[in-house]
Amino acid sequence: MIINNTKKFKTVTISIRFKEEIKEENVALRALLPAVMSSATSLYNTRKKLNEALENLYGSGVSARTYILGKLSVLNVSLNIINPSYMEEGFFELSLKILNDLIFGHKMLPKKYFDLEKSLLLERLEELENDKTYVALERLVKNMFKGERYAIRPNSTKEDISAITYEKLNEYYFNVVNNNDYDVVISGDIDSKTKEMISKYFVGRNNYNHNPIDDEPHYTNGVKRIVEQDDINQVKLNIGYNLPIDYKDDLYTAAVLFNAIFGGYSSSRLFMIVREKHSLCYSVRSSYDAYKGFLCVYAGVPKKKVNLAKKLINEQLKDLQTNLVSDEELERTKLYFINDLKELEDSQGRWMNNIYLQKLLNKESKREEKIKVINSVTKEDILTVARMVQIDTVYMLEPEVKE
């Protein structure tokens, strides 16, 4: 049981997180399962009855989704309720019973919601396919990490979702609830009585430790360049780099600051040079995945200005690999992350995700310790990180050639 005991919020959130290493054959099933299993219980056998029961428990709410955490697939079902001390006698236990039934109580999944949730998921995938920024990023990753676990994307495909049968989803449901490791993550004002009551229904199951860091080797054999076409107006330019620093590396915080300086926020080099100074695109940014050691840059650029955009991106990286950043630039970036750390504690969900990740990484630290680490990063550290960045793949999604 992972507890964030705080009086900062008026609500208590109880999150049950099933985890396993991501597997291609399970991605579609884990994408669909949360919505179906959380739609009804044996007692509240319609969504309307379930919602009415939760509303009567002082407006309690249930949410369910699957997300990727490095090499792990995490299926999360959460209950959000007011502080149990404000509830009438028996209401808190009833809310826990409902959550337990939604997760463990199905003799068979509610069939009436299978087809509905399947069609809704297919609609969401259709919307994602129409988001060409998303499509280009997905294709960059699939090309760069072809044949590797990291190429398995969390949202699955319409083909794989369409192929799921009710029987197959039921079989997988029982596999998850009976065999997946699961963690109980709690946030709120938790006294001993509340903890004891939660333990009555959820104890967690950890047969072995799961580390989310994806340490599968990735080898670069020259720069891959891929160009594809679609019905779009601008080129979606995506550049993938190797940055072999993960969460447990001593240079992790320096890598986070480097990414921010390079293209990670609104005062970054790429934003100020490529977007503001040269007006090449509406948005350009870099992102860094510390689970894999993967850095990417993505932008939407008019076709005739693609070469200039690539030149400017490369120049900014080369400058960071050659010269020390300024004191002002580094201090401004540090302040950005220190403020973000403080804001994190104002969001119950973000705070829970943070303590959960720290637990999985076995790397727990308080805010003051994190701020101390941020402030200890030097200009030389940023230079060291920058020199470790190696270009791997350039993927461009271009406008179709009209005849």
N, C-alpha and C positions, 0 to 999 in steps of 0.2 A: 504494500500500500504506500503510495507516494502522496504526501500531504503538504499542501501549501496553506498553513494555518495563518489566517489574516482576518482582521476586523475591517479591512478596507472596503469590502463589498457587503451589500445587504442580502446577497444570494449565496447559495452553496451549489457548486457544480460537481457532479460525480460522473467521471468519465471512465468507461470500460474500454480498454484498447487491446484488441487482438492483433498479434504481430507474427509475421513469418517472412522469410526471405522471398523477395519478389520472384515469381515464376510466370513465364509467359502463358502457360496453360490455365493459370488461375486469375489473370488480370481482369478478364471480362466478368467472371463470376463475382469477384470482390467488388467490382464497380456497381453491379446490380444488387447484390445481397443486402447492403444496409437499408436501402429504401423499402425493400419487401419485408424484411424481418421486423422493422420498426413501424409498420403500418397498422398493425392490430395485434391483439392478444386473444387468448381463448375466452377470457371474460369480456373484454371490450372488442368484439369481433368485427367492428367496422371502424373506419377512421373517424367518423363523426362521434361515435361513442367514446373512443379513446381520447379525442380532443376535449370532449365535454368533461371527462373524468379528470384530465390534467388541469383544465380550467377551474374546476371545483377545488383543486388543491392549490389555491391561491395563485392561479395562473402559471403553474409549472409548465415546462416545455421539454420536449425530447428532440434531439437531433442525431443524425447518423450519416456517416460518410466514410469513404476509404481514401487515404492519402499515402504518398510515398515519402519515406524518411530514409534517404540514402539507399541502401540495398534492401530496406525493409518495406513491406506493405502493411500499413496499420489500418485496421477496421475499427472505427471509433463510434460508440453509441454513448450519448451523454444525456444526463438529466440535470436541468437547471431549476432550482426551487428557492423559495425565500428561506431565510435562516430558520431551521427547525424549531428554535426556541419561540418563534412567533406563531407556530402552528398549533391547532387544536390537538388534543391527545389522539394518537393513532394515525394522524394524517401523514406524518413523515414515513412511518412504516408502510403505509399504503402506497406512497410514491415509490418506495424502494421495491415493493412487490411488483408494481407495474413495470419498472425498469428491468427487473429480473425476468419477468414473463416475456417481455419483448425480446430479450436476448436468449434465455435458456429454456423458455417454457413452451416452445412450439412442438407439437407432435408432428405437424406438417406446417410449412409456411402458408400464410393466408393466400389461397389461390386467387381470390377475386382481385387482388392487387398485383399479381404477377404480370399480366399482360399490360396493365396500365403503367406500371413503373418501367417496364421494358420499353414501351413506346416513348415515354418521357425521356428516358436515357438516350434513345436513338435520336430524338429531337435535339437534345443538348449536343450530341456528337455532330449532328448536321450543322448546328450553329458554330461549333468550333471549326469545322471544315470551311466555313465561310469567312472565318477570321484568318486572313492570309499571313498576318504577323505570326500567329500561333502555328500555322501550317509550316511556314519556313523554318521556324525554330525547331519544330519536331523533326523536320527532314534533315536539318543540320546535325542533330544529335544522332539520328538513325544512321546517317552516312559516316559520321565521325567514329561512332562506336559499333559499327556493323559487326555482328557476331558476338557481341559482349552483352552482359547483363544490363548495363546502363542504357542500351538501346531499347530496352523494353519500356514502353511509355505507359503511364498510369491510367490513361483514359480509354484504353483498348480501341477497338475498331467497330464500325457498324456491322461488319460481317461476323465478327466473333460474338457480339451482343445478340444479333439475330439468331445465331445458332444455339443459344442457350434454351434448354427445355425446362419446364417446371420440375420434372423429375431430377434433372441434373443439378439444378440449383438447390433442391432439397438435400440431395446427397452431399453437396459441398457445404451446406449450412451445418449439418451434423459433424462434418469433419472439422470445421472451424471451431465450433463451440466445445467440442470434445478434445481436440488435439492442439489447437494453437495455444502458445503461451499468451497470457493476457495480464495486463496491469490495471490496477485500480488507482486512478489519479483524482485527487479531491482538492478543491480550493474553497476557502471560506472560513467562517468562524466555527471551528471544529472542536467541541469539547469531548470529554471521554465517553459520555453517553451517546453522542452522535456517532463517534468512531465505532463504538461497540455495536450499534444498530447496523451500520453499514457493513461491518465485518460478518454479521449474521447472514447477509445475502451475497456478498462479494468478497472473496479472499485472495484472488489472484492466483495465477498458475505460472510458475517460472521453473521449468525443468532444466533450462540452461540459459546462459546469458546471450542476448542478441546485441551485437555491435552494429550500428547503422552505417559505419564507414565502409564504402565500397572499395575494397583493396584489390579487386581483380586487375591484373596488369594491363596497361594500355600502351601500345607501342606506336610511335609515329615513324612512318617510312616515306618521307617526303610530304609535301603539302598537297592535299587533295583539293581539287577544284571542280565543283559541280554547278551546272547552270540548267535550270528547268524553266518552263513557261506556264503561265496561267492567265486567267482573265482579270488582270489588275492594271492599275495606272502607273504605279511606281515599282521600282526594283526593291525587293526585300533582300537587303544585304546582311548576311550573317557570317561571322568569322569565329571559329572555334579554336581555342588555345588550350594547351596543357599547362597547368600550374600545380606542380606536385607538392601541394601543402594541404593537409586536412585539419580537421578540428583539433586533433591531439598534437599537432606539430607546434613547436615553440614559436614559429613564425605565423601562426594562424591569425592573430589579431593584426599583425602588420599586413598580411594579405588582404584582410577585410578593408583596412584603411587604404591600401594601394588601389583596390578595385573602386572604392568611392572616389578617390582622386582621379583615377583614369576615366571612369564613365558611370559611376554608380549612383550619383545624385545630382541635383540641379546646379551645383557649383563645380561640377567635374570638368576636366579638360575637354572631353568629347562634347559635352553640352555647350560649353562656352565657345569652343573653337569651331566645331563642325556645324552646330545648330545656330548659335547666336552670331558669331563673326562672319561666317560664310553663307549662312541661310540655306544650307544644303538639304535640310530635312526638318520635319516637324518634331521628331523625336529621335534621339540616339542615346543608347546607354550600354553599359556593360553589366554583366552579372557573374557572380562567382559562387560555385557550388563546392563547399568545403567537405561534402561527403565524398566527392570524387576527385577533387583537384581539377575542376573544369571551369574555364573562363570563356565567356562568349561576348561578342559585341553584335548588336543588331540595330538596324536603321532602315527607314524607308527613304529612298533616294531617287530623284528623277534619273532616267536611264543615261542621259547625256552627261550626268555629273557623278556617275559611279566611280570612275577612275580617280577623280579628285577626292571623293569621300574616302576611298581606300588609302590614298596617299596621305591625307590628313590624319586618319586613324593610325596609320603606321608611324607617322612622324611623332605623334604624341607618345606612343609606346616607346619608340627609340629614345625620345628625350628623357623619359622616366628611367630608361635602362642605362642612360649615360650620365645624367646630371642629378644632383640632389634637389629634392623639392624645396620650396621656400619654407621658412619658419611659419609664415602667415598661412600658407596653404595647408600645412600639416596641422597646425593648431585649430584652424577652422573645421577641418575634417574630424579631428578628435572631439571637438565640442559638439558636432552633429551627432556622433554616436553616444556621447555621454548623455545628451538630452534624450536620445531615443531610449536609452536604458531606463531613464527616469519615467518616461512615458509608458514603457512596457508594463510597469507596475500598476498603471491605471486601467489596464485591460485584463480582465480575469482570464479570458481565453489565451491571450499571448503569454501571460505569466505561467499558466498551466503547461503550455507547450514548451516553454523554456525550461521549467524544472524537470519535465519528462525527458527532454533531450539530455540534460545534464546527467540524469540518472542513468540513461542508456550508455552514455559516454564515460560514466564513472568519473566525471569532471565537474564536481559541484563547487560553486563559488558564489559569494554574495555580491551585491551591486558594488560595494566599496572596493572589493578585490578586483572586480572587472574594470572599474574606472582606473584603478592603480595600474593595471596592465596596459590599458589604452594609453595612459599618459607616459608610460615607459617606452613606447615605440619611438625609435629615432629615425631621422632622415636616412641614415645608412641602412636601417632595416627595410625601409621602403625600396631603396635601390637594390638591395639583395633580392627581395621578392620580385621586382620588375625584371631582373636579369634571369630569373627562373622561368619566365613566360616564354612558351614556344608555340608558334603558330602550327596548327594541324590541318584544319579544313576551312575552305571558303565555299559557302553555299549561297547561290543567288537565285531567287525566284523572280523572273523577268516578265514584262508584259508580252502577251502573245503577238507574234508578227501577223499583221493583218494583210491579206492579199488584196 
